[in-house]
């Protein structure tokens, strides 16, 4: 784990993503690193603590950027990457809706 101080933020984001991804296989679940795949074995989501942020990596978002809600656009740092630095960030509440949109794209990437 690169930054222990981000563990609470990682736990919050990981819980949200796991709850919205019920039924999908969890490949890795260690403090600071969560990886979820589709039933077909394709990467779906990763939540990982980095040096100064918690990164959320969503493969469906990479292929279908139009599914990203406008309120989350300031957190987007790569084609399928969102960056969070504070657990009190109000846009985190939009993550369940984004994960549902990502689930709808499974099989289309």
Gaussian input, Z-matrix of N, CA and C with variables (Angstrom, degrees):
# hf/3-21g

backbone

0 1
 N
 C     1     B1
 C     2     B2     1     A1
 N     3     B3     2     A2     1     D1
 C     4     B4     3     A3     2     D2
 C     5     B5     4     A4     3     D3
 N     6     B6     5     A5     4     D4
 C     7     B7     6     A6     5     D5
 C     8     B8     7     A7     6     D6
 N     9     B9     8     A8     7     D7
 C    10    B10     9     A9     8     D8
 C    11    B11    10    A10     9     D9
 N    12    B12    11    A11    10    D10
 C    13    B13    12    A12    11    D11
 C    14    B14    13    A13    12    D12
 N    15    B15    14    A14    13    D13
 C    16    B16    15    A15    14    D14
 C    17    B17    16    A16    15    D15
 N    18    B18    17    A17    16    D16
 C    19    B19    18    A18    17    D17
 C    20    B20    19    A19    18    D18
 N    21    B21    20    A20    19    D19
 C    22    B22    21    A21    20    D20
 C    23    B23    22    A22    21    D21
 N    24    B24    23    A23    22    D22
 C    25    B25    24    A24    23    D23
 C    26    B26    25    A25    24    D24
 N    27    B27    26    A26    25    D25
 C    28    B28    27    A27    26    D26
 C    29    B29    28    A28    27    D27
 N    30    B30    29    A29    28    D28
 C    31    B31    30    A30    29    D29
 C    32    B32    31    A31    30    D30
 N    33    B33    32    A32    31    D31
 C    34    B34    33    A33    32    D32
 C    35    B35    34    A34    33    D33
 N    36    B36    35    A35    34    D34
 C    37    B37    36    A36    35    D35
 C    38    B38    37    A37    36    D36
 N    39    B39    38    A38    37    D37
 C    40    B40    39    A39    38    D38
 C    41    B41    40    A40    39    D39
 N    42    B42    41    A41    40    D40
 C    43    B43    42    A42    41    D41
 C    44    B44    43    A43    42    D42
 N    45    B45    44    A44    43    D43
 C    46    B46    45    A45    44    D44
 C    47    B47    46    A46    45    D45
 N    48    B48    47    A47    46    D46
 C    49    B49    48    A48    47    D47
 C    50    B50    49    A49    48    D48
 N    51    B51    50    A50    49    D49
 C    52    B52    51    A51    50    D50
 C    53    B53    52    A52    51    D51
 N    54    B54    53    A53    52    D52
 C    55    B55    54    A54    53    D53
 C    56    B56    55    A55    54    D54
 N    57    B57    56    A56    55    D55
 C    58    B58    57    A57    56    D56
 C    59    B59    58    A58    57    D57
 N    60    B60    59    A59    58    D58
 C    61    B61    60    A60    59    D59
 C    62    B62    61    A61    60    D60
 N    63    B63    62    A62    61    D61
 C    64    B64    63    A63    62    D62
 C    65    B65    64    A64    63    D63
 N    66    B66    65    A65    64    D64
 C    67    B67    66    A66    65    D65
 C    68    B68    67    A67    66    D66
 N    69    B69    68    A68    67    D67
 C    70    B70    69    A69    68    D68
 C    71    B71    70    A70    69    D69
 N    72    B72    71    A71    70    D70
 C    73    B73    72    A72    71    D71
 C    74    B74    73    A73    72    D72
 N    75    B75    74    A74    73    D73
 C    76    B76    75    A75    74    D74
 C    77    B77    76    A76    75    D75
 N    78    B78    77    A77    76    D76
 C    79    B79    78    A78    77    D77
 C    80    B80    79    A79    78    D78
 N    81    B81    80    A80    79    D79
 C    82    B82    81    A81    80    D80
 C    83    B83    82    A82    81    D81
 N    84    B84    83    A83    82    D82
 C    85    B85    84    A84    83    D83
 C    86    B86    85    A85    84    D84
 N    87    B87    86    A86    85    D85
 C    88    B88    87    A87    86    D86
 C    89    B89    88    A88    87    D87
 N    90    B90    89    A89    88    D88
 C    91    B91    90    A90    89    D89
 C    92    B92    91    A91    90    D90
 N    93    B93    92    A92    91    D91
 C    94    B94    93    A93    92    D92
 C    95    B95    94    A94    93    D93
 N    96    B96    95    A95    94    D94
 C    97    B97    96    A96    95    D95
 C    98    B98    97    A97    96    D96
 N    99    B99    98    A98    97    D97
 C   100   B100    99    A99    98    D98
 C   101   B101   100   A100    99    D99
 N   102   B102   101   A101   100   D100
 C   103   B103   102   A102   101   D101
 C   104   B104   103   A103   102   D102
 N   105   B105   104   A104   103   D103
 C   106   B106   105   A105   104   D104
 C   107   B107   106   A106   105   D105
 N   108   B108   107   A107   106   D106
 C   109   B109   108   A108   107   D107
 C   110   B110   109   A109   108   D108
 N   111   B111   110   A110   109   D109
 C   112   B112   111   A111   110   D110
 C   113   B113   112   A112   111   D111
 N   114   B114   113   A113   112   D112
 C   115   B115   114   A114   113   D113
 C   116   B116   115   A115   114   D114
 N   117   B117   116   A116   115   D115
 C   118   B118   117   A117   116   D116
 C   119   B119   118   A118   117   D117
 N   120   B120   119   A119   118   D118
 C   121   B121   120   A120   119   D119
 C   122   B122   121   A121   120   D120
 N   123   B123   122   A122   121   D121
 C   124   B124   123   A123   122   D122
 C   125   B125   124   A124   123   D123
 N   126   B126   125   A125   124   D124
 C   127   B127   126   A126   125   D125
 C   128   B128   127   A127   126   D126
 N   129   B129   128   A128   127   D127
 C   130   B130   129   A129   128   D128
 C   131   B131   130   A130   129   D129
 N   132   B132   131   A131   130   D130
 C   133   B133   132   A132   131   D131
 C   134   B134   133   A133   132   D132
 N   135   B135   134   A134   133   D133
 C   136   B136   135   A135   134   D134
 C   137   B137   136   A136   135   D135
 N   138   B138   137   A137   136   D136
 C   139   B139   138   A138   137   D137
 C   140   B140   139   A139   138   D138
 N   141   B141   140   A140   139   D139
 C   142   B142   141   A141   140   D140
 C   143   B143   142   A142   141   D141
 N   144   B144   143   A143   142   D142
 C   145   B145   144   A144   143   D143
 C   146   B146   145   A145   144   D144
 N   147   B147   146   A146   145   D145
 C   148   B148   147   A147   146   D146
 C   149   B149   148   A148   147   D147
 N   150   B150   149   A149   148   D148
 C   151   B151   150   A150   149   D149
 C   152   B152   151   A151   150   D150
 N   153   B153   152   A152   151   D151
 C   154   B154   153   A153   152   D152
 C   155   B155   154   A154   153   D153
 N   156   B156   155   A155   154   D154
 C   157   B157   156   A156   155   D155
 C   158   B158   157   A157   156   D156
 N   159   B159   158   A158   157   D157
 C   160   B160   159   A159   158   D158
 C   161   B161   160   A160   159   D159
 N   162   B162   161   A161   160   D160
 C   163   B163   162   A162   161   D161
 C   164   B164   163   A163   162   D162
 N   165   B165   164   A164   163   D163
 C   166   B166   165   A165   164   D164
 C   167   B167   166   A166   165   D165
 N   168   B168   167   A167   166   D166
 C   169   B169   168   A168   167   D167
 C   170   B170   169   A169   168   D168
 N   171   B171   170   A170   169   D169
 C   172   B172   171   A171   170   D170
 C   173   B173   172   A172   171   D171
 N   174   B174   173   A173   172   D172
 C   175   B175   174   A174   173   D173
 C   176   B176   175   A175   174   D174
 N   177   B177   176   A176   175   D175
 C   178   B178   177   A177   176   D176
 C   179   B179   178   A178   177   D177
 N   180   B180   179   A179   178   D178
 C   181   B181   180   A180   179   D179
 C   182   B182   181   A181   180   D180
 N   183   B183   182   A182   181   D181
 C   184   B184   183   A183   182   D182
 C   185   B185   184   A184   183   D183
 N   186   B186   185   A185   184   D184
 C   187   B187   186   A186   185   D185
 C   188   B188   187   A187   186   D186
 N   189   B189   188   A188   187   D187
 C   190   B190   189   A189   188   D188
 C   191   B191   190   A190   189   D189
 N   192   B192   191   A191   190   D190
 C   193   B193   192   A192   191   D191
 C   194   B194   193   A193   192   D192
 N   195   B195   194   A194   193   D193
 C   196   B196   195   A195   194   D194
 C   197   B197   196   A196   195   D195
 N   198   B198   197   A197   196   D196
 C   199   B199   198   A198   197   D197
 C   200   B200   199   A199   198   D198
 N   201   B201   200   A200   199   D199
 C   202   B202   201   A201   200   D200
 C   203   B203   202   A202   201   D201
 N   204   B204   203   A203   202   D202
 C   205   B205   204   A204   203   D203
 C   206   B206   205   A205   204   D204
 N   207   B207   206   A206   205   D205
 C   208   B208   207   A207   206   D206
 C   209   B209   208   A208   207   D207
 N   210   B210   209   A209   208   D208
 C   211   B211   210   A210   209   D209
 C   212   B212   211   A211   210   D210
 N   213   B213   212   A212   211   D211
 C   214   B214   213   A213   212   D212
 C   215   B215   214   A214   213   D213
 N   216   B216   215   A215   214   D214
 C   217   B217   216   A216   215   D215
 C   218   B218   217   A217   216   D216
 N   219   B219   218   A218   217   D217
 C   220   B220   219   A219   218   D218
 C   221   B221   220   A220   219   D219
 N   222   B222   221   A221   220   D220
 C   223   B223   222   A222   221   D221
 C   224   B224   223   A223   222   D222
 N   225   B225   224   A224   223   D223
 C   226   B226   225   A225   224   D224
 C   227   B227   226   A226   225   D225
 N   228   B228   227   A227   226   D226
 C   229   B229   228   A228   227   D227
 C   230   B230   229   A229   228   D228
 N   231   B231   230   A230   229   D229
 C   232   B232   231   A231   230   D230
 C   233   B233   232   A232   231   D231
 N   234   B234   233   A233   232   D232
 C   235   B235   234   A234   233   D233
 C   236   B236   235   A235   234   D234
 N   237   B237   236   A236   235   D235
 C   238   B238   237   A237   236   D236
 C   239   B239   238   A238   237   D237
 N   240   B240   239   A239   238   D238
 C   241   B241   240   A240   239   D239
 C   242   B242   241   A241   240   D240
 N   243   B243   242   A242   241   D241
 C   244   B244   243   A243   242   D242
 C   245   B245   244   A244   243   D243
 N   246   B246   245   A245   244   D244
 C   247   B247   246   A246   245   D245
 C   248   B248   247   A247   246   D246
 N   249   B249   248   A248   247   D247
 C   250   B250   249   A249   248   D248
 C   251   B251   250   A250   249   D249
 N   252   B252   251   A251   250   D250
 C   253   B253   252   A252   251   D251
 C   254   B254   253   A253   252   D252
 N   255   B255   254   A254   253   D253
 C   256   B256   255   A255   254   D254
 C   257   B257   256   A256   255   D255
 N   258   B258   257   A257   256   D256
 C   259   B259   258   A258   257   D257
 C   260   B260   259   A259   258   D258
 N   261   B261   260   A260   259   D259
 C   262   B262   261   A261   260   D260
 C   263   B263   262   A262   261   D261
 N   264   B264   263   A263   262   D262
 C   265   B265   264   A264   263   D263
 C   266   B266   265   A265   264   D264
 N   267   B267   266   A266   265   D265
 C   268   B268   267   A267   266   D266
 C   269   B269   268   A268   267   D267
 N   270   B270   269   A269   268   D268
 C   271   B271   270   A270   269   D269
 C   272   B272   271   A271   270   D270
 N   273   B273   272   A272   271   D271
 C   274   B274   273   A273   272   D272
 C   275   B275   274   A274   273   D273
 N   276   B276   275   A275   274   D274
 C   277   B277   276   A276   275   D275
 C   278   B278   277   A277   276   D276
 N   279   B279   278   A278   277   D277
 C   280   B280   279   A279   278   D278
 C   281   B281   280   A280   279   D279
 N   282   B282   281   A281   280   D280
 C   283   B283   282   A282   281   D281
 C   284   B284   283   A283   282   D282
 N   285   B285   284   A284   283   D283
 C   286   B286   285   A285   284   D284
 C   287   B287   286   A286   285   D285
 N   288   B288   287   A287   286   D286
 C   289   B289   288   A288   287   D287
 C   290   B290   289   A289   288   D288
 N   291   B291   290   A290   289   D289
 C   292   B292   291   A291   290   D290
 C   293   B293   292   A292   291   D291
 N   294   B294   293   A293   292   D292
 C   295   B295   294   A294   293   D293
 C   296   B296   295   A295   294   D294
 N   297   B297   296   A296   295   D295
 C   298   B298   297   A297   296   D296
 C   299   B299   298   A298   297   D297
 N   300   B300   299   A299   298   D298
 C   301   B301   300   A300   299   D299
 C   302   B302   301   A301   300   D300
 N   303   B303   302   A302   301   D301
 C   304   B304   303   A303   302   D302
 C   305   B305   304   A304   303   D303
 N   306   B306   305   A305   304   D304
 C   307   B307   306   A306   305   D305
 C   308   B308   307   A307   306   D306
 N   309   B309   308   A308   307   D307
 C   310   B310   309   A309   308   D308
 C   311   B311   310   A310   309   D309
 N   312   B312   311   A311   310   D310
 C   313   B313   312   A312   311   D311
 C   314   B314   313   A313   312   D312
 N   315   B315   314   A314   313   D313
 C   316   B316   315   A315   314   D314
 C   317   B317   316   A316   315   D315
 N   318   B318   317   A317   316   D316
 C   319   B319   318   A318   317   D317
 C   320   B320   319   A319   318   D318
 N   321   B321   320   A320   319   D319
 C   322   B322   321   A321   320   D320
 C   323   B323   322   A322   321   D321
 N   324   B324   323   A323   322   D322
 C   325   B325   324   A324   323   D323
 C   326   B326   325   A325   324   D324

   B1=1.4437
   B2=1.5280
   B3=1.3159
   B4=1.4579
   B5=1.5233
   B6=1.3676
   B7=1.4630
   B8=1.5276
   B9=1.3258
   B10=1.4700
   B11=1.5211
   B12=1.3294
   B13=1.4648
   B14=1.5329
   B15=1.3176
   B16=1.4695
   B17=1.5258
   B18=1.3204
   B19=1.4627
   B20=1.5289
   B21=1.3402
   B22=1.4639
   B23=1.5292
   B24=1.3315
   B25=1.4644
   B26=1.5240
   B27=1.3358
   B28=1.4609
   B29=1.5297
   B30=1.3300
   B31=1.4630
   B32=1.5245
   B33=1.3208
   B34=1.4694
   B35=1.5286
   B36=1.3222
   B37=1.4633
   B38=1.5251
   B39=1.3104
   B40=1.4673
   B41=1.5188
   B42=1.3234
   B43=1.4669
   B44=1.5186
   B45=1.3173
   B46=1.4697
   B47=1.5268
   B48=1.3119
   B49=1.4638
   B50=1.5243
   B51=1.3167
   B52=1.4674
   B53=1.5256
   B54=1.3341
   B55=1.4670
   B56=1.5220
   B57=1.3329
   B58=1.4628
   B59=1.5291
   B60=1.3278
   B61=1.4675
   B62=1.5236
   B63=1.3070
   B64=1.4707
   B65=1.5261
   B66=1.3270
   B67=1.4576
   B68=1.5151
   B69=1.3297
   B70=1.4625
   B71=1.5262
   B72=1.3347
   B73=1.4640
   B74=1.5317
   B75=1.3194
   B76=1.4622
   B77=1.5270
   B78=1.3126
   B79=1.4601
   B80=1.5265
   B81=1.3270
   B82=1.4684
   B83=1.5136
   B84=1.3210
   B85=1.4568
   B86=1.5177
   B87=1.3189
   B88=1.4566
   B89=1.5163
   B90=1.3155
   B91=1.4653
   B92=1.5259
   B93=1.3094
   B94=1.4555
   B95=1.5075
   B96=1.3281
   B97=1.4698
   B98=1.5272
   B99=1.3210
   B100=1.4635
   B101=1.5171
   B102=1.3332
   B103=1.4687
   B104=1.5166
   B105=1.3301
   B106=1.4616
   B107=1.5221
   B108=1.3292
   B109=1.4652
   B110=1.5207
   B111=1.3194
   B112=1.4603
   B113=1.5244
   B114=1.3073
   B115=1.4560
   B116=1.5162
   B117=1.3392
   B118=1.4651
   B119=1.5278
   B120=1.3370
   B121=1.4544
   B122=1.5141
   B123=1.3285
   B124=1.4679
   B125=1.5228
   B126=1.3262
   B127=1.4670
   B128=1.5287
   B129=1.3130
   B130=1.4635
   B131=1.5255
   B132=1.3312
   B133=1.4679
   B134=1.5175
   B135=1.3176
   B136=1.4597
   B137=1.5187
   B138=1.3254
   B139=1.4639
   B140=1.5231
   B141=1.3244
   B142=1.4622
   B143=1.5318
   B144=1.3223
   B145=1.4646
   B146=1.5254
   B147=1.3275
   B148=1.4605
   B149=1.5305
   B150=1.2917
   B151=1.4610
   B152=1.5285
   B153=1.3374
   B154=1.4666
   B155=1.5237
   B156=1.3193
   B157=1.4591
   B158=1.5279
   B159=1.3279
   B160=1.4631
   B161=1.5197
   B162=1.3099
   B163=1.4548
   B164=1.5168
   B165=1.3275
   B166=1.4639
   B167=1.5197
   B168=1.3157
   B169=1.4583
   B170=1.5190
   B171=1.3272
   B172=1.4648
   B173=1.5228
   B174=1.3230
   B175=1.4604
   B176=1.5315
   B177=1.3331
   B178=1.4655
   B179=1.5328
   B180=1.3266
   B181=1.4616
   B182=1.5283
   B183=1.3122
   B184=1.4630
   B185=1.5316
   B186=1.3214
   B187=1.4652
   B188=1.5226
   B189=1.3234
   B190=1.4680
   B191=1.5287
   B192=1.3319
   B193=1.4701
   B194=1.5234
   B195=1.3165
   B196=1.4633
   B197=1.5250
   B198=1.3221
   B199=1.4666
   B200=1.5315
   B201=1.3226
   B202=1.4640
   B203=1.5243
   B204=1.3395
   B205=1.4665
   B206=1.5315
   B207=1.3150
   B208=1.4676
   B209=1.5257
   B210=1.3209
   B211=1.4660
   B212=1.5321
   B213=1.3274
   B214=1.4673
   B215=1.5289
   B216=1.3226
   B217=1.4702
   B218=1.5300
   B219=1.3425
   B220=1.4736
   B221=1.5340
   B222=1.3139
   B223=1.4683
   B224=1.5287
   B225=1.3306
   B226=1.4635
   B227=1.5274
   B228=1.3311
   B229=1.4657
   B230=1.5235
   B231=1.2912
   B232=1.4578
   B233=1.5161
   B234=1.3046
   B235=1.4624
   B236=1.5158
   B237=1.3167
   B238=1.4610
   B239=1.5145
   B240=1.3385
   B241=1.4627
   B242=1.5190
   B243=1.3355
   B244=1.4592
   B245=1.5206
   B246=1.3287
   B247=1.4668
   B248=1.5216
   B249=1.3372
   B250=1.4587
   B251=1.5192
   B252=1.3550
   B253=1.4604
   B254=1.5243
   B255=1.3385
   B256=1.4671
   B257=1.5173
   B258=1.3382
   B259=1.4637
   B260=1.5231
   B261=1.3328
   B262=1.4620
   B263=1.5321
   B264=1.3127
   B265=1.4672
   B266=1.5278
   B267=1.3281
   B268=1.4716
   B269=1.5277
   B270=1.3202
   B271=1.4670
   B272=1.5273
   B273=1.3247
   B274=1.4657
   B275=1.5263
   B276=1.3320
   B277=1.4672
   B278=1.5251
   B279=1.3243
   B280=1.4649
   B281=1.5296
   B282=1.3103
   B283=1.4670
   B284=1.5299
   B285=1.3444
   B286=1.4769
   B287=1.5309
   B288=1.3273
   B289=1.4668
   B290=1.5269
   B291=1.3252
   B292=1.4647
   B293=1.5221
   B294=1.3245
   B295=1.4671
   B296=1.5235
   B297=1.3214
   B298=1.4739
   B299=1.5250
   B300=1.3202
   B301=1.4711
   B302=1.5272
   B303=1.3213
   B304=1.4686
   B305=1.5251
   B306=1.3251
   B307=1.4729
   B308=1.5212
   B309=1.3244
   B310=1.4648
   B311=1.5286
   B312=1.3251
   B313=1.4656
   B314=1.5289
   B315=1.3333
   B316=1.4677
   B317=1.5279
   B318=1.3034
   B319=1.4579
   B320=1.5188
   B321=1.3434
   B322=1.4675
   B323=1.5264
   B324=1.3013
   B325=1.4703
   B326=1.5035
   A1=107.98
   A2=115.71
   A3=120.10
   A4=113.83
   A5=118.28
   A6=120.60
   A7=109.31
   A8=116.36
   A9=121.39
   A10=113.46
   A11=117.57
   A12=120.15
   A13=112.42
   A14=117.85
   A15=121.57
   A16=112.48
   A17=117.61
   A18=120.83
   A19=112.49
   A20=118.18
   A21=120.17
   A22=111.18
   A23=117.04
   A24=120.86
   A25=110.08
   A26=117.13
   A27=120.60
   A28=110.60
   A29=117.11
   A30=121.12
   A31=111.11
   A32=116.57
   A33=120.63
   A34=110.74
   A35=116.93
   A36=120.83
   A37=111.47
   A38=117.28
   A39=120.96
   A40=111.52
   A41=116.59
   A42=120.71
   A43=110.68
   A44=116.88
   A45=121.09
   A46=110.09
   A47=117.04
   A48=120.87
   A49=111.09
   A50=118.33
   A51=120.25
   A52=111.24
   A53=117.15
   A54=120.12
   A55=111.56
   A56=117.08
   A57=120.80
   A58=111.96
   A59=117.40
   A60=121.86
   A61=112.17
   A62=116.94
   A63=120.77
   A64=109.45
   A65=115.25
   A66=121.13
   A67=113.74
   A68=116.68
   A69=120.44
   A70=108.46
   A71=117.96
   A72=120.40
   A73=113.48
   A74=115.75
   A75=121.96
   A76=106.75
   A77=116.48
   A78=122.61
   A79=111.28
   A80=116.49
   A81=121.19
   A82=107.83
   A83=116.32
   A84=121.18
   A85=107.89
   A86=114.66
   A87=123.51
   A88=106.48
   A89=118.75
   A90=119.11
   A91=110.86
   A92=115.60
   A93=121.33
   A94=115.13
   A95=118.39
   A96=120.44
   A97=110.74
   A98=116.06
   A99=122.98
   A100=107.79
   A101=116.81
   A102=121.28
   A103=109.38
   A104=115.18
   A105=122.35
   A106=107.86
   A107=115.95
   A108=121.87
   A109=109.79
   A110=115.16
   A111=120.45
   A112=108.12
   A113=117.18
   A114=121.24
   A115=112.66
   A116=116.56
   A117=121.81
   A118=112.17
   A119=116.92
   A120=120.07
   A121=115.58
   A122=117.54
   A123=121.06
   A124=109.58
   A125=118.62
   A126=120.13
   A127=110.35
   A128=116.09
   A129=121.04
   A130=110.46
   A131=116.98
   A132=120.94
   A133=110.35
   A134=114.72
   A135=122.47
   A136=107.36
   A137=116.67
   A138=122.34
   A139=105.46
   A140=116.32
   A141=119.57
   A142=110.59
   A143=114.73
   A144=120.07
   A145=108.52
   A146=115.01
   A147=121.69
   A148=108.26
   A149=118.68
   A150=121.56
   A151=112.73
   A152=117.72
   A153=119.90
   A154=113.41
   A155=117.82
   A156=120.79
   A157=110.32
   A158=114.18
   A159=120.42
   A160=106.20
   A161=116.12
   A162=121.43
   A163=110.84
   A164=114.99
   A165=121.91
   A166=105.66
   A167=115.86
   A168=122.39
   A169=108.25
   A170=116.26
   A171=121.89
   A172=109.52
   A173=117.15
   A174=120.03
   A175=112.56
   A176=120.78
   A177=118.75
   A178=112.48
   A179=117.22
   A180=121.22
   A181=110.78
   A182=117.28
   A183=121.99
   A184=110.17
   A185=116.82
   A186=121.52
   A187=113.51
   A188=117.44
   A189=121.64
   A190=109.87
   A191=118.20
   A192=120.58
   A193=113.60
   A194=117.32
   A195=120.71
   A196=112.93
   A197=118.83
   A198=120.78
   A199=112.71
   A200=117.94
   A201=121.37
   A202=110.60
   A203=118.56
   A204=120.47
   A205=110.43
   A206=116.13
   A207=121.22
   A208=112.21
   A209=117.31
   A210=120.78
   A211=112.07
   A212=118.20
   A213=121.87
   A214=113.26
   A215=118.15
   A216=120.53
   A217=113.83
   A218=119.59
   A219=117.78
   A220=113.72
   A221=118.53
   A222=122.09
   A223=112.20
   A224=117.21
   A225=120.93
   A226=109.62
   A227=115.52
   A228=119.94
   A229=112.68
   A230=117.50
   A231=122.69
   A232=107.40
   A233=117.78
   A234=120.06
   A235=113.04
   A236=117.24
   A237=120.72
   A238=112.57
   A239=116.56
   A240=121.80
   A241=111.49
   A242=115.39
   A243=122.38
   A244=107.56
   A245=116.16
   A246=121.51
   A247=109.36
   A248=115.60
   A249=122.28
   A250=109.14
   A251=115.78
   A252=120.16
   A253=113.38
   A254=118.32
   A255=121.27
   A256=110.26
   A257=116.63
   A258=118.89
   A259=112.46
   A260=118.23
   A261=121.55
   A262=111.62
   A263=117.63
   A264=122.78
   A265=109.45
   A266=116.91
   A267=120.98
   A268=113.20
   A269=118.67
   A270=119.93
   A271=112.28
   A272=117.22
   A273=120.13
   A274=110.11
   A275=116.73
   A276=121.02
   A277=112.57
   A278=117.84
   A279=122.25
   A280=112.44
   A281=117.32
   A282=120.51
   A283=114.14
   A284=120.68
   A285=118.03
   A286=112.78
   A287=116.93
   A288=120.23
   A289=110.72
   A290=116.99
   A291=120.09
   A292=110.71
   A293=117.50
   A294=120.09
   A295=110.24
   A296=117.72
   A297=120.30
   A298=110.45
   A299=117.23
   A300=120.44
   A301=110.49
   A302=116.18
   A303=120.29
   A304=110.83
   A305=117.00
   A306=120.29
   A307=110.96
   A308=116.75
   A309=120.63
   A310=111.50
   A311=117.29
   A312=121.72
   A313=112.78
   A314=118.14
   A315=120.78
   A316=108.35
   A317=116.17
   A318=121.76
   A319=112.49
   A320=116.63
   A321=121.42
   A322=111.48
   A323=116.70
   A324=120.92
   A325=109.66
   D1=130.05
   D2=-173.64
   D3=-82.12
   D4=-25.50
   D5=-176.55
   D6=-151.41
   D7=100.43
   D8=-178.36
   D9=-60.05
   D10=-27.34
   D11=-176.79
   D12=-68.60
   D13=-14.13
   D14=179.83
   D15=-97.16
   D16=9.08
   D17=-176.19
   D18=-63.13
   D19=-38.98
   D20=179.56
   D21=-65.76
   D22=-40.78
   D23=176.47
   D24=-63.96
   D25=-44.27
   D26=177.70
   D27=-59.22
   D28=-43.95
   D29=-179.40
   D30=-62.67
   D31=-40.33
   D32=179.27
   D33=-64.00
   D34=-49.31
   D35=-179.92
   D36=-66.11
   D37=-40.29
   D38=179.55
   D39=-62.62
   D40=-42.09
   D41=179.03
   D42=-63.05
   D43=-45.43
   D44=179.30
   D45=-59.30
   D46=-46.94
   D47=-176.30
   D48=-70.15
   D49=-39.03
   D50=177.63
   D51=-64.60
   D52=-42.29
   D53=-179.94
   D54=-64.49
   D55=-33.84
   D56=179.85
   D57=-84.34
   D58=-7.22
   D59=-177.35
   D60=-116.05
   D61=25.87
   D62=-178.27
   D63=-56.02
   D64=134.69
   D65=179.98
   D66=96.39
   D67=-11.10
   D68=178.15
   D69=-96.67
   D70=141.66
   D71=-177.06
   D72=-67.59
   D73=130.84
   D74=173.10
   D75=-89.26
   D76=116.00
   D77=-175.63
   D78=-87.97
   D79=-37.04
   D80=-179.00
   D81=-138.64
   D82=130.09
   D83=174.09
   D84=-142.93
   D85=92.06
   D86=175.45
   D87=-130.44
   D88=153.47
   D89=177.30
   D90=-53.25
   D91=119.51
   D92=-179.88
   D93=94.95
   D94=-3.54
   D95=-176.91
   D96=-151.10
   D97=112.15
   D98=175.97
   D99=-123.53
   D100=131.05
   D101=176.04
   D102=-132.32
   D103=131.84
   D104=179.83
   D105=-125.38
   D106=138.75
   D107=177.57
   D108=-116.00
   D109=166.69
   D110=172.43
   D111=-79.03
   D112=170.24
   D113=177.12
   D114=-61.34
   D115=-24.69
   D116=179.73
   D117=-86.88
   D118=1.64
   D119=178.28
   D120=88.50
   D121=8.79
   D122=177.21
   D123=-84.66
   D124=146.19
   D125=175.46
   D126=-60.10
   D127=140.12
   D128=178.09
   D129=-118.64
   D130=-59.24
   D131=-177.36
   D132=-145.73
   D133=145.92
   D134=172.99
   D135=-135.06
   D136=136.84
   D137=173.58
   D138=-123.11
   D139=119.05
   D140=-173.59
   D141=-138.72
   D142=137.57
   D143=174.30
   D144=-77.76
   D145=126.79
   D146=174.62
   D147=-107.61
   D148=-171.15
   D149=-175.79
   D150=-63.88
   D151=-43.99
   D152=-175.08
   D153=-125.16
   D154=8.73
   D155=-178.56
   D156=-160.16
   D157=171.68
   D158=169.99
   D159=-107.77
   D160=123.32
   D161=-179.95
   D162=-96.62
   D163=135.46
   D164=173.26
   D165=-113.58
   D166=119.45
   D167=-175.69
   D168=-112.78
   D169=117.18
   D170=-175.88
   D171=-121.20
   D172=109.87
   D173=-178.54
   D174=-63.77
   D175=-39.03
   D176=177.31
   D177=-59.71
   D178=-33.60
   D179=178.73
   D180=-67.10
   D181=-33.36
   D182=177.67
   D183=-59.15
   D184=-45.16
   D185=-177.36
   D186=-86.00
   D187=-22.60
   D188=-176.87
   D189=-132.41
   D190=70.92
   D191=-176.23
   D192=-63.48
   D193=-18.04
   D194=-178.93
   D195=-67.76
   D196=-13.69
   D197=-178.87
   D198=-82.27
   D199=-6.79
   D200=-178.54
   D201=-75.54
   D202=121.45
   D203=176.00
   D204=-62.53
   D205=145.93
   D206=-177.03
   D207=-57.05
   D208=-35.01
   D209=-177.72
   D210=-65.55
   D211=-23.04
   D212=179.46
   D213=-92.11
   D214=-7.57
   D215=-177.20
   D216=-57.85
   D217=-36.19
   D218=177.49
   D219=-64.70
   D220=-19.45
   D221=179.68
   D222=-87.85
   D223=-10.25
   D224=-177.15
   D225=-76.36
   D226=125.33
   D227=-178.92
   D228=-121.71
   D229=-8.03
   D230=178.02
   D231=-150.22
   D232=-177.43
   D233=-177.52
   D234=-61.87
   D235=-33.32
   D236=179.81
   D237=-133.16
   D238=23.89
   D239=-172.60
   D240=-118.48
   D241=134.72
   D242=172.86
   D243=-118.90
   D244=141.29
   D245=-177.70
   D246=-118.28
   D247=128.94
   D248=178.38
   D249=-125.26
   D250=141.59
   D251=-179.04
   D252=-123.91
   D253=-14.96
   D254=-176.74
   D255=-133.70
   D256=135.92
   D257=179.87
   D258=-76.93
   D259=-10.63
   D260=176.65
   D261=-92.10
   D262=8.23
   D263=-179.44
   D264=-64.57
   D265=118.47
   D266=-175.14
   D267=-67.22
   D268=-22.96
   D269=-179.01
   D270=-72.72
   D271=-12.43
   D272=176.29
   D273=-59.44
   D274=-28.26
   D275=179.01
   D276=-63.27
   D277=-17.25
   D278=179.15
   D279=-85.25
   D280=-9.28
   D281=-176.10
   D282=-62.66
   D283=-41.69
   D284=178.60
   D285=-57.63
   D286=-40.31
   D287=178.96
   D288=-65.34
   D289=-39.48
   D290=178.41
   D291=-65.36
   D292=-41.44
   D293=179.60
   D294=-64.12
   D295=-38.13
   D296=176.28
   D297=-62.12
   D298=-41.71
   D299=176.71
   D300=-63.43
   D301=-40.22
   D302=177.94
   D303=-63.96
   D304=-41.03
   D305=178.68
   D306=-61.32
   D307=-35.52
   D308=178.98
   D309=-66.00
   D310=-21.11
   D311=-179.14
   D312=-89.90
   D313=-7.88
   D314=179.84
   D315=-59.54
   D316=130.14
   D317=-176.57
   D318=95.33
   D319=-7.76
   D320=179.63
   D321=-112.62
   D322=16.51
   D323=176.51
   D324=-144.47

